[in-house]
């Protein structure tokens, strides 16, 4: 009994040390991520002299909004921001529609070759994206979409990952709901709109976040396709302007802050559904 009692504190000490290491690792990761972001945010409100002062002054004094005014109006970043909004929202909306329809078909419809077709779709995920750039570019040229925003939107309005994600989620919806709707005379489109879409909100919110973020941050394809300055997306404009304003850190950081804000807004709006989807997936798994 004495020996057993002496050994009891050891696991507790080990658990405490493990938790301490985990928290230390989390703090380290948070520091690596948060400190550069805080510097970016602080620099965007400084004048040029404050930005290059050492040691770093974290609180701008005086705080100025001139950098944002100059970036937004002077460099005409507003046009590029609008282009990114159009592209990201369009691709996200089309992706949700196409992937949810395909996911519904693969999850709840029976047709010949369904499993083979789904396996082939999943297999395409191993193909490197850059392999498809030249054929896709030639297709866009033949359609007359070069230097047009539609050429940035249409090629990415569906994705294998989205189909897979929604197919897996829709598979958990009881078949009885779908069968009851068919008995009541509902069309397949009506079943998709009135049953599948509302019940798949968590998965669709997750897909919306990833899709919006991916297209908002897209650089390579807009770089290849968009030539006119007025057609540039925000990320493409920031990179190209960075060459012209390479020493103007205050302007660059103001532009980056503007680029980051929509991602925060989208996540804040959809975070409830996003975490709900993660929780449901964990429980069902």
N, C-alpha and C positions, 0 to 999 in steps of 0.2 A: 504493500500500500504506500509506503514511504517513497519507494522508487518511482511508482506511477505518479505520485503527486509531484515529485521533483521534475518529471519530464513534461508536465503539462504546459509550463510557461514557454517552452521552446517553440512550439508551433505558432503561438501568439506573437513571439518575438520575430519569427520568420515572416509572418503575415504583415507585421508592422513594417519591417524592412522592405518587403516587396511593394507594399503600398507607397512607401516613401520614394522608392526608385521610380515607380509609375508616375507619381505626382511630379517628381523632378524632371522626368522625361517630357511630361506634358508641358510643364513650365518652360523647358528649354525649347520645345517646338513652338510654343506660343510666342516666346521671345523672338525667335528667328522670323516668325511671320508678322508679328504685330509691330515690332520696332521699325522695320523699313516702311511699313504702312503709315505709322505715326510721323516719320520723317517726311514722307511724301506729302501728307496732309499739312504738316506744319510749313513746309517749304512753299506750298502753293499759295500761302497767305503772306509770304515775306516779300520784301523788295530784294533786288539783286545783291546788294551789299550784305544783307543779313544772311542770305543763302550760302555765301562762301566764307562766313565767319567761323573761326575755330577758337575755342571749342564750340560745338553745336549749340545753338540757342533754340530750345524746343518751343518756346512761346514767342510768337511773332510780336514785335514791338517797334513800330505800330503795326496793327493788323490791317492788311489792304486787300481789296477785291479787284484791284486793277489787273492782276494777271488773268483772272477769269473773264473780265470784260475784253481784254486784248485778244485772248485765245478765241473766245466765242464770236466776237464781231470782227476783230482785226484780221485774224487768220481765216475767218469764215468757217470755223469748225461746226457751226450750226447746220450747215448743209450736209456735211459728212455725218454728223450725228443723226440727222433725219434719214439719211440713206441706210445707216445701220439699223435704225428702228424699223424701217420698212422691211428690210431683208430679214431681220431676226424674228419679227412678229409673223411675217408671211410664212417663213419656213416652219416655225413652231406650230402655227395653226394647221398648215397642210400636213405636217408630220403627224399630229394628233389624229387628224381625220383618217389618213391613209393607214397608219399603223393600227389604230383601233379597229378599223374595218377588217384588215387582214388578220389581226389577232383574234377577232370574233370568228372569222371563217375557219381558221386553224383550230380554234378551241371548241367550237360548238357545231360546226357543219361537217358532214360526212361526204367525202367525194373521193373519187379514184386518184391514187397517187399522193394523197395528202401528206403522209409521213415522209415520203421520198422528197417531195417538193420542199417541205420544211427543213429536212436535212440538208438539201442543196443550198437553201438560203443561209442556214447557219454556217455551212462550209465556206461561203463567200467571205466570211469575216476574217479568214486567214489570209486573204489576198491583200497585199500592201496597197494603201490608198494611192501612192504616187504612180503605181503601175497603170491606173485608170486615167491619169491626168491627160495624156496625149489623145487617146480615143475620145474622151469626154470633150476636150478642147476642139477637136475636129468636128464633133457633132454640133457643138455650140456655134461654130463658124458656119456650118452648113445651114443651120436654122436662122442665121442672121441675128444672133443674140450677143455677138461680141460687143463689149463696152456697153452692155445693157444690164440693169439690175435683175431682170428676169433670168438672165443667164447665171446669176449667182443663187437665185431662189429655186428654180425648178429642179436642178440636178440633186438637190438635197431635201426634197419634200417628202422623202420616205427613207427608212433605214432598217437594216436587219435587226439592230439592237432594239429598236422600238417595237418591232413586230414580236420579237422574242419576249420582251418584258411584258407586253400587254397580253400576249397569248398565255403566258404562265399565270398571270393574274386572273384573266377571264376564265381560265380553266377551273378556278376555285368557286366560281358562281354556280349555284345549284342548277342542274339541268331542268328541274321542275319549273323554275320561273320561266325559262325560255319555252318549254313545252306548253305551259299554260297559256302563254301569250299567243302561240301558234294556234292552239285550240280556239281561242277567242277571235281568231281571224286577223291577227296582227301580221303585217308584212315583215320581211327580214330587215328592211330599212327602219321600220318602226320599232322592232325589237332592239336593234342596235342603238337607236336614239333614246328610247324611253327606258330601257332596262340596262343595257351593257354600259353605256356612257356614264349614267349617274352612279352605278355601282363600282365603276373603275376609276373614279375620281382620284384616289390616292396614287395609283400607278400612273395615271395620265399627268398628274401634277409633277411627279418625279421626272417623267419623260420631258415635260415642258421645261423644267429647270435646266436639265442637261442639254436639251436642244437649243434653248435660247442662249445659254452660256457658250456653247460651241460655235454657234453662228455669230454671236456678238464678238467673240475673240478671233474669228476666222481671219487669216492673213494670206496664206499661200494662193488659194483660188481667186480671191479678189485681186491679188497682185498680178496674176496671170491674165485675168479677163478684163479688168477695168483700166482703161487708159486715160479717159478724160478726168480732169481734176474735179469737176462737179459731180462725177459719179463715184468718187472714192468713198469707201466706208470709213468709219471712224478710226479703226486700227491701222488701216493702210495710210490714212492721212497723218496720224501721229508719227508713224515710222518715217514717212517721207519728210515731214516737217522737222523731225528731230535732226536731220542732216543740216537743215538751214538754221535751226536755233539750237545747235549742239551745246552752246555755252549758256543758254538761257534756261537754267534749271527751274526757275520759278514758273516760266511759261509751260515747260514740259510737264511739270508736276501738276499744274492746274489742268492741263489737258488729260492727264492720266486719271485725276480725281473725277473729272466729268465722265470719263469712260467707265469708271468703276461703279458709279452711282446707280445706273439702271440694273446692274446685276444684284445689288443690295435690295433694290425695290422689288424685283421679281421674286427673290428668295423670301423676303419678308411677307409678301402677299401669299405665297404658296407654301410657306414653311409648315403650316398646320397640316395640310394634306400630305406634305413630304414626310414628316415624322410619323404621321398616321400610317402611311404606306410601309415604312420601315418596321413599325410595331406589328402591323398585321402580318408582314412577311416573316418576322421572327416567331410570332405565335403559331402560324401555320406550318412553318418549317419545323 
